[in-house]
Each structure stands twice: as C-alpha cells, then as structure tokens.
Amino acid sequence: MRSPGRIVKAALLLAAVALPAAMLTPTDAAAANSLTMLGADVSSAQRAIDLGAKYYDSSGTAKDPLDILKAAGVNYVRLRIWNNPASGYNNKAKVLAYAKQVKAKGLKLLIDFHYSDTWADPGKQYKPAAWSSHGISALQTDVYNYTYDVCNSLKSQGTTPDSVQIGNEINVGMLWDDGKVVNNSFTNLGLLLKSGYNATKACNSSTQVIIHTADADSDSNARWFYDGIKAQGVNWDITGLSYYCMWHGTLANMGSVVSDMKSRYGKDVIIAETAYPFTTSDADSTANSVTSGCSGYPLTWAGQGAEFTAVQNTARSAGAIGVFYWEPTWYAVTGNGWDPANISSSGDGWDNMAIFNWTGQVNPNVKWTP
C-alpha cells in the first residue's frame, strides 16, 4: 500500500479484456473455486489498542477487533514488518507480540516484509538505515539473515507464519537502487528474491512465499514483472496483486489479470490488498488518501460492503484463492498516525477506508465469504 498519509492519483489507461464466458457464470465459478485466504491487514491495530481505542461489533458490544473480524469471515491476518521504524511499531518485537494474539484466535498469519524502516510501495523502496551502504552481495546476505531470523523467532514462540511476502508492491524492484529493475534487468532483484525464498523455506518448508506487486491494473505490466523474475530462476508459491478500483480500474480488468496470472505461471493468486471508502468526509487533519469511489458503488456503508463483495466475487470467479482487506481497523485514533517517524502527531489518511467508523462501530455490510 502506498503511504496512506499522501494522496495518490494515477491516470490509468486500461483496456478491459473480456473474461472467458465460463468464468462469468457464477454457479460454475462457485463450484470450481473458493476463497480460502479470507484476509485482513491489521498492522495498525496494535498501536490503536495500546492507545485505548475501542472496537464495537454490529450490536454495539465492545470486543477485540480480531474477534469482530473473525465473526465477519476473516481467517487470515496480514502484518507488515519494518526493520527499525522510528515509532517501534511494526518492528520485530511488536510483530512477535501481536502474532501470539493472532494465532491464539485460531487465525492464520501472513508476514509482509517491506525490507525498509518505513513504507515500501511502487514509488519508493528505501533500504533500511542499517543496510544503506550495502551493495548487492551484502544485501543478499541481509535479506536471507533478516528473513530467517524473523521467521525462526516466530516459529520458536509457536507462531510460525503460514505465508510471507518477500517485499511489498515491488513493481520495479526493492531495496533501491541495488534491487531496482533498470533497463529490464531483473538480475539483482532475482538474487534478492531468491535469498528471501530460501531463507523462508529453510525456516519452515511449508510456509508459502508470496511475491506481491500492485499490477492488478495491467496484464502487460504483470507479465513483464513475473516473466522477468521467472527468467532469473526465482521460485514463489503465490502471486499477490493489489487492487483498488479507484487506482487500478475495472473489476473485469482485474479478473482478467488474475485469470492470466494463474494460467500463465500455474500458481495460486490472491488479491493481497483492497479497500473502499464509506465516506468522503475526513476524521482528522490529515487528508484522506482516497477521495472518490467507483461507478455503481456509493460512498456509504452499504456501498463499501457491496464493492468488497464484488471484489471477492470477481477474484473468486477468475480463480483467485484469497482476498485481503487493507487496514480495516485503522480508524482515526489520536497518536496512531501514518508516519513512523512522527506517529504521535501525524494523522490517519485511511479513516474513510476502514470498516469501523470514527467511534469504532463496525460496518455490518462488510463480510468475507469463501
């Protein structure tokens, strides 16, 4: 996800590719495929709870947000990990602590390695400060050792990750500039991804490795990237794509990309991130990252629920196995800002995209369905 404190605008020229007729038949699709990874990225929830935030179910009863999400159909939690963020939140120690709560609820765990001290997304992939002077050879060792250490630490406390992402929205690489794809050369990125994959499998062979881009908007871009890493001999288990309709275009186009990714590489596909606004209003002094919606889905609680259902239906029909809502619990709580270098004073650009309103009430229309 792009850093939510900053407004992101993208002018996308999308050519919707028609899905095969069979994939548009709901009954056939339901019989052929189901969503087994019903996910939510709740990386900001730990800080919110520490600050005293309350979460309420549809009947108005205060509960642990994980319990509320589980009741809505969630079976998988995604947590980002930053190497050494200034705030301390989303670092190894905090992720280890919250992973215990996730697993205690009977939920599966996805660890999202950003390999940075702050946000990593298509427009920025900053090396962590500790690795800032390292070249590609040292970075391969860094990625291996760090990935193995985090995975093994989780495993040692009984919370082995079920899956990991080696990088976050790495459309043109990670750990820039060494791991950036320049002049169509995937050589260095391939080396880094292999290090992450090998470390994960050395820690726990059944942990699934996801390679994640924000390429749900463009089949040509997705093919360019995944063909590129495949040519370098990179292995991965699941292809992860971000899809936000206001940035990435129509549902039909997303479905076409998902279908092609599955058939082209023979690997499972998930929508690793998605979300939709329930209002254009802003709960704090930080501007909303998203200020408009998509045709057919009003910016209301009902519209938010309907759009998320449509994303799941489209992904399922196209052959995906999972959909993750990004930061459904991140309603505006003073002190839980977007900037890890100024978490206490920065605001929340995602307050209109959460599925909890500004007093912590859950949207009863948002459901995760297999």
N, C-alpha and C positions, 0 to 999 in steps of 0.2 A: 504494500500500500504506500502511495506517495504520502509524505509527511502531511497529516491532516490539518495542520495549522496554516497551510498555504493553499490558496485557491489554485486549482489545477484546471486549465482549459485546454482542450485538444480539438483541433479541427480534423475530423476524420473523414476521408473519402472511402466509403465502404461499398463494395459490390456484394450484395447478398446472393449467396449461392444456394440454389434450391436443394432441400434435403430429398433423398430418395423417398418415393411415395410411401414405402413400407415404414419408414421412420416417422412418418406423420400420422400413423394410425395409433391412437392412444392405447387401445386394447392390446395390439401386437407388442407395442413398446413395453407396456407394463408386464406382459408375460415374459418378455425376453430379458428384461433388465430391471434392477432395483438399485437404489442408493443405499450403500452400506456404510458410507462415511458421512454421517449427518453432523456437520461440524460447526463450531463457533470459536472464533479467535477472541479470547477474553483477556488479552495481555495487560490491559489497563485496570482490570477489576481488583487485583491485589492491592494496588495503591488506593483505589476508591474505598475499599473496605477498611483499610488501615486508617483512613481519614474519617471514618464513621458513616459512610454512605449506606443507605438502606435500600433494599430492593423488595418489591411487593409483587405477589402473584396476582392473577386476574380477579381474585376475590378480595384483594386488599390486605392479605396476610404477609407480614414481613418474613422473608426466607433468604437462605443462601442463594445467590444468583445461579450457582451451578445446579441447585435443585430445581429452580424455576425453569432453567433452560432444558434440563433433563426431562421435565414434565412436558415440555413443548416438543420433544422428539430428539433432542441432541444426544448423541452417543460418543462424540469425539471432540476433544478440546485442543486448540492450537495455541501455543505460547511462543512468542518471539523471544530470542535471546541476543542481547548485545554484550560485547566483550567487556567493556569497562565504562558504562554510561555514567555521566556525572551525577545523576539522580540516585544511582544504586538500583533502581527498579529495572526489571527485565535483565538483570545480571545473573550469573550462575547461581549464587546463593539464593536469590529470590525465586528463581525458576525451580530450583530443587525443593524449596519450601512449598510452593504452590502446587507442584507436581504431586506431592503427597495428598493434598486435598482433592485434586482431580481424580487420582486413582482410587482414593477412598470412596468416591461416589460411584465407582464402577464404570468410569468413563475412560475411553482410550486417549492416548496422548501423542500429539504431533509437535515436535520441536522445530521452530523456524529459525535457522541460523542466518543472521544478517551479516556476520563477519565484519562488524563495524561497532563503533561506540555509540552510533546514532542510526537514524533511519537510512535504510538502503532501498532503492527503488529504481525504475528505469532511468531516471535523470541523475542519480548520484549513487555511487558505490564507494564510500570513503573507507580507506583502510583504518583499522583501529590504531590508536596512537602508538601502541607497543610494537606494531609491525610497520610503522610508517617508512622506515628506511630500508626495509627488506625487499630484495629482488625476488624473481620468480622461484628460484631454487629454495630460498629460505621460506617463502610463502607456502610452498607445497608442504614443508615440514610443519609450519604454523597451523595450517588448516587440518592436517592429519592429527597433530597432537591435541589441538583445542577440541576438535570434534570428538575424538576418542575420550578425552578427559571428561567432557560434559556428559556424553553417553554413558560412560562407565560409572560416573558419580551417580547418575540417575539409577542405573542398574543396581549399584551397590546398596541403595536405600530401598530397593524393591519397587521402583517406579520406572522400569525400562521403557524407553519410548517405543511406541508401536510404529511410528514413522518419523522421519526427519526431512527437512528441506535443506539442501546444500545450496544456500543463497536464497535471496528474496527478490523476486521480479528482476531477474538477471538478463533482461532482453539483449543487452550488448556487453555482458560480462559482469564480473565482480572484482573487488579488490583492485580498483583502478589506481594507476594506469596499467600496472603489470598484467592484470587479468582482463583487460578490456579487449573486446573484439575490434581490431582495426584492420582495414583493408581485407575484410573477410577472412582474417586469420584467427582460427579458433585454437591454435596450438597451446597458448598459455592457459586459457580458460579450461581447456580439456585436462591439462595437468592438475589444475586446482580441483576440478570436479572429481577426478579420479581419486585424489587424496581424501576428499570428503567421503566418497563412496566406500573406499577401502577401510577407512577408519570406522565408519558405521558398522560395516559387516564384521570387522574384527572385534568390535564390542559385542554385537549381537546379530547373528546372521539372519534372523527373521525380521529385524527392523527394516521397514520399507523406505527406500530412498526416493524422494520426490525432487524433480528438477522443475522450478517454478519460473514462469515468465508471465507478463501481462499481455500475451499475444492472442487473447480470445477475439480480438478485433480483426485479425488479418491472417488468413491461412498462408499467404505467401511469406509473411514475416515469421510465422511459427515454423513453417517448413525450413526456411533459411537457418533458423536457430537450431532446431533439433536435428536437421540433417548435418549441420556443422559440427555439433558435439558428437554425433554418432560416428562421423568420419574420423574423429580423433580416438575412437575406441572407448568412449565414455559409456558406462553402464548406468541405468537407472530403472526403477520399478514402476513409478507412476509419473505421468506428465501432469503438472499443475498449471492452471491458467487462471488469471484474474479476469473477472467480468463485472464491470459497472456499466449499465446500459447508457448512462449519460456521457460516458467517455468511449465506450467500446462498441456502440452500435446495436443493431437489432438482435433480438433473440434468435431469429432464423439464421443470421450470420454466425452467431456464437455456436449454434447447434452444428452448423456445417464444419466449423473448425474442430470442435470436439470429435465429431464423427471421423474426420480425416486423420486427426492425430491418433485416434485409436486404431484405425485400419492401417495407417502408414507405418507405425512403429510396433504394433502388436502389444501395446502396453495399456494398462488402465489409465483413465483420465479423470481428474477431479477439477471442479471449479474451486480453487484454493481461497478465493476471496470474492465476495459480492456484498452489496448493501444497497439500501434505497431510503430516501428521505421520507419522513412522515409530515414534514412542515418546511416552509421556507424561513420561518422565524428562527431567531438566534438566542440562545440562552445566556450567553456571556459576551464579553467584549472582544473575543476572538472571532473573526469572520468565519462563517461556515465554508467548508471545503466544497460543498455541493449546494448550489442554489436553484437548481431546476431539476425536473424529472423527465420522464419519457412518456411518449404518446400512449394513452389508454390507461395510465396508472396515476391517479391524482395523488397529490402530496398530503395524504391523510393516513390515519392508522389503517383503514381498510385498503387504501392503495398500496401502502407498504407491504401489507400481508399478501395482497394479490400479486404484486410484482415478484416477491420472493418465491411464491408458489409457482409462478410462470418460469422463473429461472430453473427451479428444481425440475419441473416437468420437461422443459426443453433439454436440459442436460441429461436427464434420465432417458428420454427418447433417443437422444444422439449416442447413447452408450456409455455415458459417464457413470462412475460408481460413487461419487461424493460431491457435496456442495458445502462450503464453509461460509458462514456469515461473518463479516469482518467487524469486530468490536461492537457487538450488540449491547454490551453493558456499559459503554462509555458515555453515560450522560454527564452533564456539566456538574462537576463537584469542585469547589474551590480548592486549589492546590494540586489537582490532578491534570496538569497541563500537558500539552503535546511535546514541549521542548525538554529533553532530558537534562539540558544544561541550565534550565530555568523552570523546573517542573512546578514549583510553588506559585510562580507568578504568571506563567503563560496559561492561556485558556484552552478550550476544547473546541476544535473546528468540526467535530463529528457529532455534536449533541443532537442534531436533527436527523442523524442517520442511525442512532442507537434504536433498539426496540423497547427501551424503557424511556418514559417521558421525564420531564425535568424534576419530578418529585419521586422518581424511581418506580412508577407503575408500569408493568409490562403490557405490551401490545398483545391482546389476546388473539389477534388475527394472524400472528406470525407463528407458523408451525413448520417443523421439519418432518418430511414424510418419505418413507422408503420407496 
